[in-house]
């Protein structure tokens, strides 16, 4: 089977392909040198200042619209706009956590902590802890928190443990994936708050608790003060729903349905990052997904600013072709199709072994 065929099979089955050509592990050093020589790791402060200015203008416009519209169901348009704006700010926060915005690590952390806690309302330290573990071991069983069992089962072994209502949901989890993302906004807020009050070591715990609860209190308080109760609940529901779907729809296409790496496998850094990541192609994707569409390059060079990722992808693609390392790309709709099919295949493991597939069609 060719390397390309192995890659397609792995994307459909979720299993790690056997790479018989054994790419040279030291080739990453050569690749990194090319990237550095082209200046692709240099900061692009003007880009982030401009992007942040546009987002601030958007928040001001949304806030102004909120007060001018008053008690009207048109407020739900403002809520949807805020869901989009908070997601875009979360993208900037993600980039700051990777040291993409400023040269100084502390400056990036200060910006990220403020944006995450005080603007988006999610713990920065919780996100850093979870996301750093993901980057170290993407799609690695037992090490990547993004494939741990939650409402969704990402591994057959997880699906096989489901019983009752959860088994029913798991069997259909591919089709239910995007509807379930409507609740992801609430889940992100709740999980990060639980982390802040957990027994785990949390750097700046009380600062983050203060910022998160001050943000949530002021935001929720303003919504319920200026809007009738029913409209206020609808406003928050729309904002959190849009935020959850947008966040999930931006992160899910990048790794779901790509090869899973067994916990104890020895895989070199370059192969690990490339084989488990999928780029999303298409005009405007870098803006829509906050640079996450160049997932391969983001994993290989986490501190690379967003504007440099497109050029880096050309270099990485050529390098992977030279060393016969599968490099996966798909359009947004194709990647969503892969995610849905993969989750449904995993979900079939939750089927009752004594359940007749033919009979189930007539229930």
C-alpha positions as CSV (number, residue, x, y, z in Angstrom):
1,X,0.0,0.0,0.0
2,X,1.4,3.5,-0.9
3,X,2.0,6.1,1.8
4,X,-0.8,8.2,0.5
5,X,-3.2,5.2,0.6
6,X,-2.0,4.5,4.2
7,X,-2.8,8.1,5.1
8,X,-6.3,7.9,3.6
9,X,-7.0,4.6,5.4
10,X,-5.7,6.0,8.7
11,X,-8.0,9.0,8.3
12,X,-11.0,6.7,7.9
13,X,-10.2,4.2,10.6
14,X,-8.4,6.3,13.2
15,X,-5.5,3.9,13.3
16,X,-1.8,5.0,13.1
17,X,-0.3,3.9,9.7
18,X,2.9,2.0,9.5
19,X,5.5,4.1,7.8
20,X,7.9,1.7,6.2
21,X,10.1,4.4,4.9
22,X,11.0,5.6,8.4
23,X,11.4,9.4,7.8
24,X,14.7,10.8,9.1
25,X,13.9,12.2,12.5
26,X,16.7,14.8,12.2
27,X,15.0,16.3,9.2
28,X,13.0,18.6,11.5
29,X,16.2,20.5,12.4
30,X,16.8,21.2,8.7
31,X,13.1,22.2,8.3
32,X,13.3,24.5,11.3
33,X,16.5,26.2,9.9
34,X,14.7,27.0,6.6
35,X,11.7,28.4,8.5
36,X,14.0,30.6,10.7
37,X,16.1,31.7,7.7
38,X,12.9,33.0,6.0
39,X,12.0,35.0,9.1
40,X,8.8,33.1,9.7
41,X,9.2,33.0,13.4
42,X,9.4,36.7,13.8
43,X,6.6,38.5,15.5
44,X,3.9,40.4,13.6
45,X,2.8,42.9,16.3
46,X,1.1,45.2,13.8
47,X,-1.1,42.4,12.6
48,X,-2.3,41.6,16.1
49,X,-2.8,45.2,17.1
50,X,-4.9,45.8,14.0
51,X,-6.9,42.6,14.6
52,X,-7.5,43.4,18.3
53,X,-8.5,47.0,17.3
54,X,-11.2,45.6,14.9
55,X,-12.4,43.2,17.6
56,X,-12.6,46.0,20.2
57,X,-14.6,48.1,17.7
58,X,-16.9,45.2,17.2
59,X,-17.4,44.9,21.0
60,X,-18.2,48.6,21.2
61,X,-20.6,48.4,18.3
62,X,-22.3,45.4,19.9
63,X,-22.6,47.1,23.3
64,X,-24.0,50.2,21.7
65,X,-26.5,48.2,19.7
66,X,-27.5,46.4,22.9
67,X,-28.4,49.7,24.7
68,X,-30.1,51.3,21.6
69,X,-32.2,48.3,20.7
70,X,-33.7,47.9,24.2
71,X,-36.4,45.3,24.9
72,X,-36.6,43.8,21.4
73,X,-36.0,40.3,20.1
74,X,-33.6,41.8,17.7
75,X,-31.3,41.6,20.7
76,X,-30.6,38.0,19.6
77,X,-28.7,39.4,16.7
78,X,-26.4,41.2,19.2
79,X,-26.1,37.9,21.1
80,X,-25.0,36.0,18.0
81,X,-22.5,38.8,17.2
82,X,-21.0,38.5,20.7
83,X,-20.7,34.8,20.3
84,X,-18.6,35.4,17.2
85,X,-16.6,38.2,18.8
86,X,-15.8,36.2,21.9
87,X,-14.6,33.3,19.7
88,X,-12.3,35.5,17.7
89,X,-10.9,36.9,21.0
90,X,-10.4,33.4,22.1
91,X,-8.3,32.8,19.0
92,X,-6.1,35.8,20.0
93,X,-5.8,34.4,23.5
94,X,-4.8,31.0,22.1
95,X,-2.0,32.7,20.0
96,X,-0.8,34.7,23.0
97,X,-0.6,31.4,25.0
98,X,1.8,30.2,22.3
99,X,4.0,33.3,22.5
100,X,2.9,34.4,19.0
101,X,2.0,38.0,19.8
102,X,4.8,39.5,21.8
103,X,8.5,38.6,22.1
104,X,8.3,38.5,25.9
105,X,6.7,35.4,27.5
106,X,5.3,37.3,30.5
107,X,3.8,39.9,28.2
108,X,2.0,37.2,26.2
109,X,0.8,35.6,29.5
110,X,-0.5,38.9,30.8
111,X,-2.4,39.6,27.6
112,X,-3.7,36.0,27.4
113,X,-4.8,35.9,31.0
114,X,-6.7,39.2,30.7
115,X,-8.4,38.2,27.4
116,X,-9.3,34.7,28.6
117,X,-10.6,35.6,32.1
118,X,-11.9,39.2,31.8
119,X,-13.2,39.2,28.3
120,X,-14.1,35.6,27.3
121,X,-14.8,34.4,30.9
122,X,-12.7,31.2,30.8
123,X,-9.7,30.3,32.9
124,X,-6.4,31.0,31.2
125,X,-4.5,28.5,33.3
126,X,-7.0,25.7,32.7
127,X,-6.7,26.3,29.0
128,X,-2.9,26.4,29.1
129,X,-2.7,23.2,31.1
130,X,-5.1,21.3,28.8
131,X,-3.7,22.7,25.5
132,X,-0.1,22.2,26.3
133,X,-0.7,18.5,27.0
134,X,-2.5,18.2,23.7
135,X,0.4,19.8,21.8
136,X,2.9,17.5,23.4
137,X,1.0,14.3,22.5
138,X,-1.7,15.0,19.8
139,X,-4.1,12.1,19.3
140,X,-2.0,9.9,21.7
141,X,-4.1,7.5,23.7
142,X,-3.9,8.2,27.4
143,X,-2.0,11.4,27.0
144,X,-4.0,13.8,24.8
145,X,-6.8,15.3,26.9
146,X,-8.7,16.2,23.7
147,X,-9.5,12.5,23.0
148,X,-10.4,11.6,26.6
149,X,-14.0,10.3,27.0
150,X,-16.6,13.0,27.6
151,X,-20.1,13.2,26.2
152,X,-18.5,12.2,22.9
153,X,-16.4,9.0,22.6
154,X,-13.3,9.3,20.5
155,X,-12.1,5.8,20.8
156,X,-13.8,2.4,20.3
157,X,-12.8,1.3,23.8
158,X,-14.6,4.3,25.2
159,X,-17.8,3.6,23.2
160,X,-17.8,0.0,24.4
161,X,-18.2,1.1,28.0
162,X,-21.4,3.2,27.3
163,X,-24.7,2.0,28.7
164,X,-28.3,3.2,28.6
165,X,-29.0,6.7,27.3
166,X,-25.3,7.4,26.7
167,X,-25.0,4.3,24.5
168,X,-28.0,5.5,22.5
169,X,-26.4,8.9,22.1
170,X,-22.9,7.4,21.3
171,X,-24.3,5.3,18.5
172,X,-25.5,8.5,16.8
173,X,-22.7,10.8,18.1
174,X,-21.5,11.8,14.6
175,X,-24.9,13.2,13.6
176,X,-25.4,14.7,17.0
177,X,-21.9,16.2,17.2
178,X,-22.7,19.7,15.9
179,X,-26.1,20.0,17.8
180,X,-24.2,19.0,21.0
181,X,-21.8,21.9,20.3
182,X,-24.6,24.3,21.2
183,X,-23.9,23.3,24.8
184,X,-20.1,23.5,24.5
185,X,-20.0,27.2,25.5
186,X,-21.6,26.3,28.9
187,X,-19.3,23.3,29.2
188,X,-16.1,25.4,28.6
189,X,-17.1,28.0,31.3
190,X,-18.2,25.3,33.8
191,X,-15.1,23.1,33.3
192,X,-12.7,26.0,33.6
193,X,-14.4,27.2,36.8
194,X,-14.2,23.7,38.3
195,X,-10.5,23.7,37.5
196,X,-10.0,26.9,39.4
197,X,-11.7,25.4,42.5
198,X,-10.0,22.0,42.2
199,X,-7.1,20.7,44.3
200,X,-4.8,21.0,41.3
201,X,-2.0,23.6,41.4
202,X,-3.3,26.7,39.6
203,X,-0.9,29.6,39.0
204,X,-2.7,32.9,39.9
205,X,-5.7,31.0,41.1
206,X,-7.3,33.8,43.1
207,X,-6.6,36.4,40.4
208,X,-8.3,34.3,37.8
209,X,-11.3,33.5,40.1
210,X,-11.7,37.3,40.7
211,X,-11.5,38.1,37.0
212,X,-13.8,35.3,35.8
213,X,-16.5,36.0,38.3
214,X,-16.3,39.8,37.9
215,X,-16.7,39.4,34.2
216,X,-19.6,36.9,34.5
217,X,-21.3,39.0,37.1
218,X,-21.1,42.2,35.2
219,X,-22.1,40.6,31.9
220,X,-24.9,38.5,33.1
221,X,-26.1,41.3,35.5
222,X,-26.3,43.8,32.6
223,X,-28.3,41.3,30.4
224,X,-30.9,40.7,33.1
225,X,-31.0,44.3,34.2
226,X,-31.8,45.7,30.8
227,X,-33.9,42.9,29.4
228,X,-37.0,41.0,30.5
229,X,-36.2,37.6,32.2
230,X,-37.3,35.5,29.2
231,X,-35.5,37.6,26.7
232,X,-32.4,37.7,28.9
233,X,-32.3,33.9,29.1
234,X,-32.7,33.7,25.3
235,X,-29.9,36.2,24.8
236,X,-27.5,34.2,26.9
237,X,-28.6,31.0,25.2
238,X,-27.9,32.3,21.7
239,X,-24.6,33.9,22.7
240,X,-23.3,30.7,24.4
241,X,-24.7,28.5,21.6
242,X,-23.0,30.5,18.9
243,X,-19.8,30.6,20.9
244,X,-19.8,26.8,21.5
245,X,-20.6,25.9,17.9
246,X,-18.0,28.3,16.5
247,X,-15.3,27.1,18.9
248,X,-16.0,23.4,18.4
249,X,-16.4,23.8,14.6
250,X,-12.9,25.5,14.5
251,X,-11.0,23.0,16.6
252,X,-12.7,19.7,15.6
253,X,-11.6,19.5,11.9
254,X,-7.9,19.6,12.8
255,X,-7.4,16.2,14.5
256,X,-10.7,14.2,14.7
257,X,-10.6,11.3,12.3
258,X,-6.8,11.4,12.0
259,X,-4.6,8.5,13.2
260,X,-4.5,7.7,16.9
261,X,-1.1,6.9,18.4
262,X,-0.9,4.1,21.0
263,X,0.3,5.4,24.4
264,X,3.7,3.7,24.4
265,X,4.6,4.2,20.7
266,X,7.9,5.8,19.9
267,X,7.2,8.4,17.2
268,X,9.6,11.2,16.2
269,X,8.3,14.8,16.7
270,X,7.9,15.6,13.0
271,X,6.0,12.5,12.2
272,X,3.8,12.7,15.3
273,X,2.7,16.3,14.6
274,X,2.2,15.9,10.8
275,X,0.5,12.4,10.9
276,X,-2.1,13.5,13.5
277,X,-3.0,16.9,12.0
278,X,-5.2,18.0,9.1
279,X,-5.1,21.3,7.4
280,X,-8.3,23.0,6.2
281,X,-8.1,24.6,2.8
282,X,-10.2,27.4,1.3
283,X,-10.3,31.2,1.0
284,X,-10.8,33.1,4.2
285,X,-10.2,30.0,6.4
286,X,-7.3,31.7,8.3
287,X,-9.6,34.5,9.4
288,X,-12.6,32.2,10.1
289,X,-10.5,29.7,12.1
290,X,-7.9,32.0,13.6
291,X,-5.0,30.3,11.9
292,X,-6.1,26.9,13.1
293,X,-6.7,25.8,9.5
294,X,-2.9,25.5,9.2
295,X,-2.8,22.9,12.0
296,X,0.2,21.0,10.7
297,X,2.4,24.1,10.8
298,X,0.9,25.3,14.0
299,X,1.9,22.0,15.7
300,X,5.4,22.0,14.2
301,X,6.0,25.7,15.1
302,X,3.6,26.7,17.9
303,X,5.1,30.2,18.3
304,X,4.7,31.1,14.6
305,X,2.5,34.1,14.1
306,X,-0.7,33.6,12.1
307,X,0.3,35.7,9.0
308,X,3.4,33.4,8.4
309,X,1.5,30.1,8.4
310,X,0.5,30.1,4.8
311,X,4.1,30.5,3.5
312,X,5.3,27.9,6.1
313,X,2.7,25.4,4.7
314,X,4.3,25.5,1.3
315,X,7.8,24.7,2.8
316,X,6.4,22.0,5.1
317,X,4.4,20.3,2.3
318,X,7.5,20.2,0.1
319,X,9.6,18.8,3.0
320,X,7.0,16.1,3.8
321,X,6.9,15.1,0.1
322,X,10.6,14.8,0.0
323,X,10.7,12.5,3.1
324,X,7.5,10.6,2.2
325,X,5.5,11.8,5.2
326,X,1.8,12.0,4.6
327,X,0.5,15.6,4.6
328,X,-3.3,15.8,4.9
329,X,-5.5,18.6,3.6
330,X,-9.2,18.9,3.1
331,X,-11.8,21.6,2.6
332,X,-13.9,22.6,5.5
333,X,-17.0,20.6,4.4
334,X,-14.8,17.6,3.6
335,X,-13.2,17.7,7.1
336,X,-16.6,18.0,8.8
337,X,-17.7,14.9,6.8
338,X,-14.6,13.0,7.9
339,X,-15.3,14.0,11.6
340,X,-19.0,12.9,11.4
341,X,-18.2,9.6,9.7
342,X,-15.4,8.8,12.1
343,X,-17.5,9.5,15.2
344,X,-20.3,7.4,13.9
345,X,-17.9,4.5,13.2
346,X,-16.6,4.8,16.8
347,X,-20.1,5.1,18.1
348,X,-21.2,1.8,16.6
349,X,-19.1,0.0,19.2
350,X,-21.7,1.1,21.7
351,X,-24.3,-1.1,20.0
352,X,-25.9,-3.9,22.0
353,X,-24.1,-7.1,20.7
354,X,-27.5,-8.9,20.9
355,X,-29.3,-6.2,19.0
356,X,-30.4,-7.3,15.5
357,X,-29.4,-4.5,13.0
358,X,-32.3,-5.5,10.7
359,X,-34.9,-5.4,13.5
360,X,-33.7,-2.0,14.6
361,X,-34.7,-0.6,11.2
362,X,-38.4,-1.4,12.0
363,X,-38.6,-0.1,15.5
